[in-house]
């Protein structure tokens, strides 16, 4: 691709619809530099697929992990902050 140009890598394909899901941070934890890897890979794949001119290219950054960790976070907040007005004073880093 570097020597022959992008046309040699990505011919026009009969792709109708493409969905690229990337990043997917855990909402119960702080973001960190490790999330950049998935974001950069997803963005790169999206741009390469965009060159193939699909009819529909959808990029999604899925905010994931609504499971056990999120339930534990809710329980912690209920126990630690029985008054909902006090929750705004805390930082997500206080949970770790």
VOBA-1610 file (N, C-alpha, C; in pm, whole numbers, padded with zeros to 5 digits, always signed):
BEGIN
Unk+00083-00118+00000Unk+00000+00000+00000Unk+00088+00125+00000Unk+00200+00121+00071Unk+00286+00238+00077Unk+00359+00262-00055Unk+00395+00155-00125Unk+00470+00172-00250Unk+00380+00183-00372Unk+00267+00111-00372Unk+00180+00110-00489Unk+00059+00202-00476Unk+00043+00266-00362Unk-00071+00355-00342Unk-00193+00280-00289Unk-00287+00355-00241Unk-00404+00295-00177Unk-00496+00225-00278Unk-00493+00267-00403Unk-00578+00202-00504Unk-00545+00054-00519Unk-00419+00017-00499Unk-00382-00124-00510Unk-00433-00205-00391Unk-00453-00140-00279Unk-00500-00210-00159Unk-00652-00221-00155Unk-00719-00114-00183Unk-00863-00108-00160Unk-00941-00087-00289Unk-00963-00193-00361Unk-01046-00178-00481Unk-01190-00150-00441Unk-01266-00099-00534Unk-01408-00074-00508Unk-01478-00209-00494Unk-01534-00233-00378Unk-01600-00360-00349Unk-01751-00341-00344Unk-01825-00446-00374Unk-01971-00435-00368Unk-02024-00447-00224Unk-01966-00369-00134Unk-02009-00370+00006Unk-02128-00277+00021Unk-02235-00329+00078Unk-02354-00246+00095Unk-02354-00174+00229Unk-02329-00247+00337Unk-02338-00188+00470Unk-02224-00240+00557Unk-02160-00148+00628Unk-02050-00183+00717Unk-02074-00116+00852Unk-02054-00193+00959Unk-02064-00141+01095Unk-01930-00166+01164Unk-01867-00061+01212Unk-01742-00073+01286Unk-01769-00026+01429Unk-01757-00118+01524Unk-01780-00090+01666Unk-01645-00089+01735Unk-01610+00021+01798Unk-01478+00028+01860Unk-01480+00109+01988Unk-01372+00100+02061Unk-01344+00164+02188Unk-01405+00089+02304Unk-01534+00095+02324Unk-01606+00019+02427Unk-01545+00031+02567Unk-01534+00151+02621Unk-01482+00163+02757Unk-01584+00114+02859Unk-01534+00073+02973Unk-01619+00032+03084Unk-01665+00159+03154Unk-01795+00183+03160Unk-01845+00309+03216Unk-01831+00316+03367Unk-01798+00207+03431Unk-01781+00207+03576Unk-01637+00237+03617Unk-01550+00263+03521Unk-01410+00291+03550Unk-01364+00413+03470Unk-01250+00468+03510Unk-01195+00583+03438Unk-01138+00539+03303Unk-01142+00631+03207Unk-01077+00606+03079Unk-00926+00611+03101Unk-00851+00537+03018Unk-00706+00538+03028Unk-00648+00526+02888Unk-00515+00533+02879Unk-00447+00533+02750Unk-00473+00405+02671Unk-00503+00295+02739Unk-00531+00169+02670Unk-00653+00176+02578Unk-00746+00267+02608Unk-00864+00282+02524Unk-00829+00345+02388Unk-00717+00416+02382Unk-00676+00479+02256Unk-00648+00375+02149Unk-00590+00263+02187Unk-00555+00158+02089Unk-00677+00115+02010Unk-00782+00077+02080Unk-00904+00032+02013Unk-00966+00144+01931Unk-00961+00266+01983Unk-01018+00380+01912Unk-00942+00407+01783Unk-00810+00402+01788Unk-00728+00428+01669Unk-00746+00317+01566Unk-00749+00191+01611Unk-00770+00080+01518Unk-00907+00092+01452Unk-01010+00119+01531Unk-01145+00132+01476Unk-01156+00247+01377Unk-01095+00360+01409Unk-01098+00474+01318Unk-01022+00444+01190Unk-00907+00377+01201Unk-00829+00341+01082Unk-00905+00245+00992Unk-00965+00141+01051Unk-01045+00048+00970Unk-01162+00120+00903Unk-01226+00210+00975Unk-01338+00285+00918Unk-01294+00367+00798Unk-01181+00434+00811Unk-01131+00516+00700Unk-01093+00431+00579Unk-01032+00315+00604Unk-00995+00226+00494Unk-01120+00171+00425Unk-01220+00133+00504Unk-01344+00083+00445Unk-01420+00194+00372Unk-01410+00316+00422Unk-01476+00429+00357Unk-01424+00447+00214Unk-01296+00419+00194Unk-01237+00430+00061Unk-01300+00331-00036Unk-01350+00217+00016Unk-01416+00117-00068Unk-01557+00161-00108Unk-01601+00273-00058Unk-01729+00334-00091Unk-01849+00242-00069Unk-01869+00195+00054Unk-01991+00118+00081Unk-02112+00212+00077Unk-02230+00155+00057Unk-02351+00237+00056Unk-02374+00301+00193Unk-02339+00228+00298Unk-02363+00277+00434Unk-02248+00233+00525Unk-02176+00329+00582Unk-02069+00300+00678Unk-02109+00362+00811Unk-02125+00277+00912Unk-02168+00323+01044Unk-02053+00303+01141Unk-02013+00411+01207Unk-01911+00404+01312Unk-01982+00413+01446Unk-01953+00318+01535Unk-02016+00318+01667Unk-01910+00303+01775Unk-01917+00390+01871Unk-01834+00380+01990Unk-01925+00327+02099Unk-01920+00199+02120Unk-02009+00131+02213Unk-01962+00155+02356Unk-02047+00219+02436Unk-02017+00235+02579Unk-02066+00109+02647Unk-01973+00025+02688Unk-02010-00110+02729Unk-01997-00142+02875Unk-02024-00265+02903Unk-02018-00330+03033Unk-02122-00275+03129Unk-02244-00316+03108Unk-02355-00279+03195Unk-02382-00390+03294Unk-02286-00478+03316Unk-02306-00596+03398Unk-02274-00576+03544Unk-02200-00670+03598Unk-02173-00676+03741Unk-02108-00548+03794Unk-02008-00495+03723Unk-01939-00376+03772Unk-02035-00259+03787Unk-02125-00244+03692Unk-02219-00132+03699Unk-02315-00152+03816Unk-02359-00274+03840Unk-02445-00303+03955Unk-02373-00276+04086Unk-02245-00311+04091Unk-02166-00284+04212Unk-02150-00133+04233Unk-02135-00059+04124Unk-02124+00086+04134Unk-02252+00146+04190Unk-02366+00101+04142Unk-02495+00151+04192Unk-02511+00119+04340Unk-02478-00003+04379Unk-02488-00042+04520Unk-02397+00045+04606Unk-02274+00067+04560Unk-02180+00151+04634Unk-02237+00292+04652Unk-02292+00349+04545Unk-02346+00485+04554Unk-02463+00493+04651Unk-02552+00394+04648Unk-02665+00393+04741Unk-02617+00384+04886Unk-02516+00301+04911Unk-02467+00283+05047Unk-02384+00403+05096Unk-02303+00459+05008Unk-02214+00567+05047Unk-02282+00703+05048Unk-02375+00722+04957Unk-02443+00851+04944Unk-02594+00832+04949Unk-02651+00812+05068Unk-02795+00794+05076Unk-02871+00918+05029Unk-02807+01035+05039Unk-02868+01159+04991Unk-02818+01184+04848Unk-02904+01177+04747Unk-02860+01191+04607Unk-02791+01324+04577Unk-02817+01427+04657Unk-02753+01557+04632Unk-02602+01554+04658Unk-02554+01458+04737Unk-02412+01449+04769Unk-02330+01380+04661Unk-02394+01312+04569Unk-02322+01233+04467Unk-02239+01323+04377Unk-02284+01442+04346Unk-02213+01531+04255Unk-02078+01576+04309Unk-02055+01560+04439Unk-01930+01604+04500Unk-01818+01502+04480Unk-01848+01384+04431Unk-01749+01278+04418Unk-01698+01266+04275Unk-01579+01211+04264Unk-01517+01185+04135Unk-01515+01034+04114Unk-01520+00988+03989Unk-01519+00844+03961Unk-01391+00781+04016Unk-01283+00858+04026Unk-01158+00807+04081Unk-01168+00769+04228Unk-01268+00825+04299Unk-01289+00790+04439Unk-01334+00645+04455Unk-01383+00583+04350Unk-01436+00448+04359Unk-01327+00343+04355Unk-01210+00377+04307Unk-01104+00277+04290Unk-01016+00266+04411
//
